[in-house]
Amino acid sequence: MPSSLVAQITAMGQNARAAARLGARASTSVKNRALEASAAALRRDRQLLLDANARDVAQAKVHGQDSAFIDRLTLTEKSIDAMALGLEQIAQLPDPVGEITDMARRPSGIEVGRMRVPLGVIAIIYESRPNVTADAAGLCLKSGNACILRGGSEALHSNQAIARALLEGLHQADLPTNLIQVLDTTDRAAVDILVGLSGLVDVVVPRGGKGLIERISQQARVPVLKHLHGVCHTFIDASADIPMAIKVADNAKTQRYGTCNTMETLLVHQAIAPSVLPPLAEQYRAKGVELRGDEATRKLIPFAVPATDTDWETEYLAPILAIRIVADLDAALDHIARYGSQHTDAILTNDWVNAQRFLREVDSSSVMVNASTRFADGFEYGLGAEIGISTDKLHARGPVGLNGLTSQKYIVLGHGEIRGG
């Protein structure tokens, strides 16, 4: 790797480490002032942002990117307002830093509890969506962390324009501008260097396609908060209310196709399949969803194409749905355990015993009863903006909001106690 690039990224890590100490001790009012000033700058400079984004979109079209990619990349007046509103909503959230919980007096006389503290320096690596720049920076700032952001090269001009508004917010609040740093190089080697900065970077959060996340996970020398893909399931149990099941299963697939919490596989109890699948399939067909089913499914849905083993483990991010008819709850649980990605899975049922079994036995970061998988989202969970979704089992799991960007340390309050022999 070029020594100059190594020196540049290392210096960013060192600057972030120094700034993180100041961010950790910043008061709630100061952090909120920075967030609100950043939001105001985004709104004021919306035309500059739109112009910068137009350059990125034009370049993406020259490179032959598809319509879904262009949609993710494009900023509009509405999305800029949403970014600004997101920062203001983060400012309104309770500040987790310094929160003390679980205080208890021990027989020795000492009081023991836990205090919530920032993680330190967070590197966020993401693709195409420029709004991630504002969301991620805002969450890191409110939780007392420094961040180093590396967006995709396709959104370079957009990310730089957004970063200028964020830095103005820091300046107006008298916070160090190194709390938010944006990598301005398109050299992929920069990512390899960044995720190897053990001792300077505390956590890496990759957001993007499975290929990016796998590469980061393999190369990182610091902890990674991640989910590789979202193979989300909905199981329609035998006791489900049919109109409700049709409404929820339709929403879980068609509300948006390109998100990680969109249902990719529908499992249906054999007892209810003849009643629920034909009308549901017609709704899917009217919306242009391609259905891929097992043999039992294709007997009820003649226009479904045969599903292969690959379909059960595929995150389509497209109007394609795999459907399997199963014998019972156990068969549904077995299917999810084998093919699921531990992201989000739902059961539609009026049987509370089955609902409780599903909640206990499905090993995913979000498990739902009688609700669309599309609710697996930080905003919908009341977390405000989210920095991503984690399917890991240590530290943070599910949508990662402010608390997920902090840790806890033990604190001890004494009165001169000493430990005896």
C-alpha positions as CSV (number, residue, x, y, z in Angstrom):
1,M,0.0,0.0,0.0
2,P,1.2,3.6,-0.7
3,S,3.0,4.8,2.4
4,S,1.4,8.3,1.9
5,L,-2.0,6.7,2.1
6,V,-1.1,4.7,5.2
7,A,0.2,7.9,6.8
8,Q,-3.0,9.8,5.9
9,I,-5.4,7.2,7.3
10,T,-3.3,6.7,10.4
11,A,-3.3,10.5,11.0
12,M,-7.1,10.5,10.7
13,G,-7.3,7.7,13.3
14,Q,-5.0,9.6,15.7
15,N,-7.0,12.8,15.2
16,A,-10.3,10.9,15.8
17,R,-8.8,9.3,19.0
18,A,-7.9,12.8,20.4
19,A,-11.3,14.2,19.4
20,A,-13.2,11.3,21.0
21,R,-12.0,12.3,24.4
22,L,-13.6,15.7,24.0
23,G,-16.7,14.3,22.4
24,A,-17.1,11.9,25.4
25,R,-17.2,14.8,27.9
26,A,-19.3,17.2,25.8
27,S,-22.6,18.2,27.5
28,T,-25.9,17.1,26.0
29,S,-26.8,20.8,25.2
30,V,-23.6,21.3,23.3
31,K,-24.1,18.1,21.2
32,N,-27.7,19.1,20.5
33,R,-26.6,22.6,19.4
34,A,-24.2,21.0,16.9
35,L,-26.9,18.7,15.6
36,E,-29.4,21.5,15.2
37,A,-26.9,23.8,13.5
38,S,-26.0,21.0,11.1
39,A,-29.6,20.5,10.3
40,A,-30.0,24.2,9.6
41,A,-26.9,24.1,7.3
42,L,-28.3,21.2,5.3
43,R,-31.6,23.1,4.7
44,R,-29.8,26.3,3.8
45,D,-27.4,24.6,1.4
46,R,-29.9,22.3,-0.2
47,Q,-29.2,23.6,-3.7
48,L,-25.4,23.0,-3.2
49,L,-26.2,19.4,-2.1
50,L,-28.5,18.9,-5.1
51,D,-25.8,20.2,-7.5
52,A,-23.2,17.9,-6.0
53,N,-25.5,15.0,-6.1
54,A,-26.3,15.7,-9.7
55,R,-22.6,15.2,-10.6
56,D,-22.6,11.8,-8.8
57,V,-25.8,10.7,-10.5
58,A,-24.6,11.7,-13.9
59,Q,-21.4,9.8,-13.4
60,A,-23.3,6.7,-12.2
61,K,-25.4,6.8,-15.4
62,V,-22.2,7.1,-17.5
63,H,-21.0,3.9,-15.8
64,G,-24.2,2.1,-16.6
65,Q,-25.6,1.7,-13.1
66,D,-29.2,0.3,-12.9
67,S,-32.3,2.2,-11.9
68,A,-32.3,0.8,-8.3
69,F,-28.7,2.0,-7.8
70,I,-29.6,5.4,-9.1
71,D,-32.6,5.6,-6.8
72,R,-30.5,4.9,-3.8
73,L,-27.9,7.5,-4.9
74,T,-30.3,10.3,-5.7
75,L,-30.9,13.2,-3.3
76,T,-34.1,15.2,-3.5
77,E,-35.4,18.2,-1.7
78,K,-37.6,15.8,0.3
79,S,-34.7,13.5,1.2
80,I,-32.5,16.5,2.3
81,D,-35.4,17.7,4.5
82,A,-35.5,14.1,5.9
83,M,-31.8,14.2,6.7
84,A,-32.1,17.5,8.5
85,L,-35.2,16.3,10.4
86,G,-33.3,13.1,11.3
87,L,-30.5,15.2,13.0
88,E,-33.2,17.2,14.9
89,Q,-34.8,14.0,16.0
90,I,-31.5,12.7,17.3
91,A,-31.1,16.0,19.2
92,Q,-34.4,15.3,20.9
93,L,-33.5,11.8,22.0
94,P,-32.3,11.1,25.6
95,D,-28.5,11.3,25.9
96,P,-27.3,7.8,27.0
97,V,-23.8,9.0,28.0
98,G,-23.3,9.1,31.7
99,E,-26.5,7.2,32.5
100,I,-26.0,5.2,35.8
101,T,-28.0,2.1,36.4
102,D,-28.2,-0.9,38.8
103,M,-26.7,0.8,41.8
104,A,-26.6,-1.5,44.8
105,R,-25.0,-1.4,48.2
106,R,-22.8,-4.4,49.0
107,P,-22.3,-5.9,52.4
108,S,-18.9,-4.3,52.5
109,G,-20.5,-0.8,52.3
110,I,-19.4,0.0,48.7
111,E,-22.1,0.9,46.1
112,V,-21.7,-0.8,42.8
113,G,-23.4,0.2,39.5
114,R,-22.8,0.7,35.8
115,M,-22.3,3.8,33.7
116,R,-23.0,4.1,30.0
117,V,-20.0,5.5,28.1
118,P,-19.1,6.0,24.4
119,L,-17.3,3.3,22.4
120,G,-14.6,5.8,21.2
121,V,-13.8,5.9,17.5
122,I,-16.2,4.3,15.0
123,A,-15.4,3.8,11.3
124,I,-18.5,3.5,9.1
125,I,-18.1,2.1,5.6
126,Y,-21.1,2.3,3.3
127,E,-22.3,2.4,-0.3
128,S,-24.4,4.7,-2.5
129,R,-26.9,6.2,0.0
130,P,-25.6,9.7,0.8
131,N,-28.1,10.1,3.7
132,V,-26.0,7.6,5.7
133,T,-23.4,10.4,6.1
134,A,-25.8,12.6,8.1
135,D,-27.5,9.7,10.0
136,A,-24.2,8.0,11.0
137,A,-22.5,11.2,12.0
138,G,-25.4,12.4,14.0
139,L,-25.7,9.2,16.0
140,C,-22.0,9.1,16.7
141,L,-22.0,12.7,17.8
142,K,-25.0,12.3,20.2
143,S,-23.5,9.1,21.7
144,G,-20.2,10.9,22.4
145,N,-18.1,9.1,19.7
146,A,-15.8,10.3,17.0
147,C,-16.4,8.8,13.5
148,I,-14.5,8.3,10.3
149,L,-16.9,7.9,7.4
150,R,-16.0,6.3,4.1
151,G,-18.9,6.4,1.6
152,G,-18.8,4.8,-1.8
153,S,-16.9,6.5,-4.6
154,E,-20.1,6.9,-6.5
155,A,-21.4,9.4,-3.9
156,L,-18.2,11.3,-3.3
157,H,-19.4,14.8,-4.1
158,S,-22.7,14.3,-2.3
159,N,-20.9,13.0,0.9
160,Q,-18.4,15.9,0.8
161,A,-21.2,18.5,0.6
162,I,-23.1,16.9,3.5
163,A,-19.9,16.7,5.5
164,R,-19.4,20.5,5.1
165,A,-22.8,21.1,6.7
166,L,-21.9,18.7,9.6
167,L,-18.6,20.4,10.2
168,E,-20.3,23.7,10.3
169,G,-22.5,22.4,13.1
170,L,-19.5,21.2,15.1
171,H,-17.8,24.6,14.6
172,Q,-20.8,26.5,15.8
173,A,-21.0,24.4,19.0
174,D,-17.2,24.8,19.6
175,L,-16.6,21.1,19.2
176,P,-13.5,19.7,17.5
177,T,-14.1,19.1,13.8
178,N,-12.2,15.9,13.9
179,L,-15.2,14.3,15.6
180,I,-16.5,13.8,12.1
181,Q,-14.0,13.0,9.3
182,V,-14.9,11.9,5.8
183,L,-12.4,10.0,3.7
184,D,-12.0,11.9,0.4
185,T,-10.1,9.2,-1.4
186,T,-11.7,6.7,-3.8
187,D,-8.7,4.3,-3.4
188,R,-10.1,1.0,-2.1
189,A,-6.8,0.4,-0.2
190,A,-7.9,3.2,2.2
191,V,-10.7,0.9,3.6
192,D,-8.1,-1.9,4.2
193,I,-6.0,0.5,6.1
194,L,-8.9,1.9,8.1
195,V,-10.2,-1.4,9.3
196,G,-6.8,-2.4,10.4
197,L,-6.2,0.5,12.8
198,S,-6.3,-1.5,15.9
199,G,-5.8,0.8,18.9
200,L,-7.1,3.8,17.0
201,V,-10.5,2.6,15.7
202,D,-12.7,0.8,18.2
203,V,-15.6,-0.5,16.0
204,V,-16.2,-0.8,12.3
205,V,-19.8,-0.6,10.9
206,P,-20.1,-1.7,7.3
207,R,-23.4,-0.9,5.5
208,G,-23.9,-2.1,2.0
209,G,-24.1,-5.3,-0.1
210,K,-23.1,-8.7,1.1
211,G,-19.8,-8.6,-0.7
212,L,-18.7,-5.4,1.0
213,I,-19.6,-6.7,4.4
214,E,-17.9,-10.0,3.9
215,R,-14.7,-8.3,2.8
216,I,-14.7,-5.9,5.8
217,S,-15.4,-8.8,8.2
218,Q,-12.5,-10.8,6.9
219,Q,-10.0,-8.0,6.9
220,A,-10.9,-6.0,10.0
221,R,-8.6,-6.2,13.0
222,V,-11.2,-4.4,15.2
223,P,-14.7,-5.5,16.2
224,V,-17.4,-5.3,13.4
225,L,-21.1,-4.6,13.9
226,K,-22.8,-6.2,10.8
227,H,-25.4,-8.2,9.1
228,L,-24.4,-10.0,5.9
229,H,-27.9,-10.2,4.4
230,G,-31.5,-10.3,5.2
231,V,-33.3,-13.5,4.3
232,C,-36.4,-12.7,6.2
233,H,-39.4,-15.1,6.7
234,T,-43.1,-14.8,7.4
235,F,-44.9,-17.9,8.6
236,I,-48.7,-18.0,8.2
237,D,-49.8,-20.5,10.9
238,A,-53.0,-22.6,10.7
239,S,-54.9,-20.3,13.1
240,A,-54.0,-17.0,11.4
241,D,-56.8,-14.6,10.5
242,I,-56.8,-14.8,6.7
243,P,-57.5,-11.1,5.8
244,M,-54.9,-10.0,8.3
245,A,-52.4,-12.6,7.0
246,I,-52.9,-11.4,3.4
247,K,-52.5,-7.8,4.4
248,V,-49.3,-8.3,6.4
249,A,-47.7,-10.8,4.0
250,D,-48.3,-8.4,1.1
251,N,-46.8,-5.5,3.0
252,A,-43.8,-7.5,4.1
253,K,-42.9,-8.1,0.5
254,T,-44.2,-5.2,-1.5
255,Q,-43.9,-2.1,0.7
256,R,-40.3,-1.8,-0.5
257,Y,-38.3,-4.4,-2.4
258,G,-34.7,-3.3,-1.9
259,T,-34.4,-3.3,1.9
260,C,-32.8,-5.8,4.3
261,N,-36.0,-6.3,6.3
262,T,-38.2,-7.2,3.3
263,M,-39.7,-10.7,3.4
264,E,-37.9,-13.0,0.9
265,T,-39.5,-16.3,1.9
266,L,-43.2,-17.0,2.8
267,L,-43.9,-20.2,4.7
268,V,-47.5,-21.3,4.9
269,H,-49.1,-24.0,7.1
270,Q,-50.6,-26.7,4.9
271,A,-54.0,-26.5,6.6
272,I,-54.5,-22.8,5.7
273,A,-52.6,-22.7,2.4
274,P,-55.7,-23.5,0.1
275,S,-57.5,-20.5,1.7
276,V,-54.8,-17.9,2.0
277,L,-52.4,-18.5,-0.9
278,P,-54.6,-18.1,-4.0
279,P,-55.9,-14.6,-3.1
280,L,-52.5,-13.5,-1.8
281,A,-50.9,-14.7,-5.0
282,E,-53.3,-12.7,-7.0
283,Q,-52.3,-9.6,-5.1
284,Y,-48.6,-10.3,-5.7
285,R,-49.2,-10.9,-9.4
286,A,-51.1,-7.6,-9.7
287,K,-48.0,-5.9,-8.3
288,G,-45.6,-7.7,-10.6
289,V,-44.0,-10.0,-8.1
290,E,-42.5,-13.3,-9.5
291,L,-43.5,-16.2,-7.3
292,R,-41.2,-19.3,-6.9
293,G,-42.8,-22.2,-5.1
294,D,-42.3,-25.8,-4.0
295,E,-44.5,-28.5,-5.6
296,A,-47.4,-28.1,-3.1
297,T,-47.4,-24.3,-3.7
298,R,-47.5,-24.6,-7.5
299,K,-50.6,-26.8,-7.3
300,L,-52.4,-23.9,-5.7
301,I,-50.6,-21.2,-7.7
302,P,-50.3,-22.4,-11.3
303,F,-48.3,-19.3,-12.4
304,A,-45.6,-19.8,-9.8
305,V,-42.3,-21.1,-11.2
306,P,-40.4,-24.0,-9.5
307,A,-38.2,-23.0,-6.5
308,T,-34.7,-24.4,-6.1
309,D,-32.7,-24.9,-3.0
310,T,-30.9,-21.7,-3.8
311,D,-34.1,-19.7,-3.6
312,W,-34.5,-20.6,0.1
313,E,-31.3,-18.8,0.9
314,T,-31.4,-15.9,-1.4
315,E,-31.9,-12.2,-0.5
316,Y,-33.6,-11.0,-3.7
317,L,-33.9,-7.3,-3.0
318,A,-36.4,-7.4,-5.9
319,P,-40.0,-8.3,-6.7
320,I,-39.4,-12.0,-6.3
321,L,-40.7,-14.2,-3.5
322,A,-40.1,-17.8,-2.6
323,I,-43.0,-19.7,-1.1
324,R,-43.1,-23.1,0.7
325,I,-46.0,-25.0,2.3
326,V,-44.9,-26.7,5.5
327,A,-46.6,-29.3,7.7
328,D,-46.6,-27.4,11.0
329,L,-44.8,-25.0,13.2
330,D,-41.8,-27.3,13.8
331,A,-41.3,-27.6,10.0
332,A,-41.3,-23.8,9.7
333,L,-38.9,-23.4,12.6
334,D,-36.6,-26.0,11.0
335,H,-36.7,-24.1,7.7
336,I,-35.8,-20.8,9.3
337,A,-33.0,-22.3,11.3
338,R,-31.5,-23.8,8.1
339,Y,-32.0,-21.0,5.6
340,G,-32.5,-17.8,7.7
341,S,-29.9,-15.1,8.2
342,Q,-30.9,-14.2,11.8
343,H,-32.2,-10.9,10.7
344,T,-36.0,-10.7,11.0
345,D,-38.7,-13.3,11.0
346,A,-42.4,-13.2,11.8
347,I,-45.3,-15.5,12.6
348,L,-49.0,-14.7,11.8
349,T,-51.1,-16.6,14.2
350,N,-54.0,-16.6,16.7
351,D,-52.4,-19.4,18.7
352,W,-50.6,-17.8,21.6
353,V,-48.7,-21.0,22.5
354,N,-47.3,-21.1,18.9
355,A,-46.5,-17.4,19.1
356,Q,-44.5,-17.9,22.3
357,R,-42.6,-20.8,20.8
358,F,-41.8,-18.8,17.7
359,L,-40.5,-15.9,19.9
360,R,-38.4,-18.2,22.0
361,E,-37.0,-20.5,19.3
362,V,-36.3,-18.3,16.3
363,D,-32.7,-17.1,16.7
364,S,-32.9,-13.8,14.9
365,S,-32.2,-10.2,15.9
366,S,-35.9,-9.3,15.5
367,V,-38.8,-11.8,15.9
368,M,-42.3,-10.7,15.4
369,V,-45.9,-11.8,16.0
370,N,-48.7,-10.6,13.6
371,A,-46.6,-7.7,12.2
372,S,-44.8,-7.0,8.9
373,T,-41.0,-7.6,8.9
374,R,-40.7,-4.1,7.5
375,F,-41.0,-2.8,11.0
376,A,-37.4,-4.0,11.8
377,D,-36.0,-0.5,11.8
378,G,-34.5,1.9,14.3
379,F,-37.1,4.6,13.7
380,E,-40.0,2.2,14.0
381,Y,-38.5,0.8,17.2
382,G,-38.3,4.3,18.7
383,L,-34.5,4.5,18.5
384,G,-34.5,7.5,16.2
385,A,-32.1,7.0,13.3
386,E,-30.1,3.8,13.2
387,I,-26.5,3.3,12.2
388,G,-27.3,-0.2,10.9
389,I,-28.7,-3.6,11.9
390,S,-26.5,-6.2,13.7
391,T,-27.1,-9.9,13.6
392,D,-24.2,-10.5,15.9
393,K,-24.9,-11.8,19.4
394,L,-22.3,-9.8,21.3
395,H,-22.7,-6.1,22.3
396,A,-25.5,-4.9,20.0
397,R,-28.2,-6.9,18.2
398,G,-30.9,-5.7,15.9
399,P,-31.2,-2.0,14.9
400,V,-28.3,-0.1,16.4
401,G,-29.2,3.3,17.8
402,L,-27.6,5.4,20.4
403,N,-27.4,2.8,23.1
404,G,-25.8,0.4,20.6
405,L,-23.0,2.9,20.1
406,T,-22.2,2.9,23.8
407,S,-20.8,0.4,26.3
408,Q,-21.1,0.2,30.1
409,K,-18.4,0.2,32.7
410,Y,-18.7,-0.6,36.4
411,I,-18.5,2.2,38.9
412,V,-17.9,1.9,42.6
413,L,-18.8,4.6,45.2
414,G,-17.1,4.1,48.5
415,H,-16.9,5.8,51.9
416,G,-13.4,4.8,52.8
417,E,-14.0,1.0,52.8
418,I,-11.1,-1.4,52.6
419,R,-11.1,-5.1,51.8
420,G,-10.3,-7.4,54.6
421,G,-8.5,-10.7,54.5
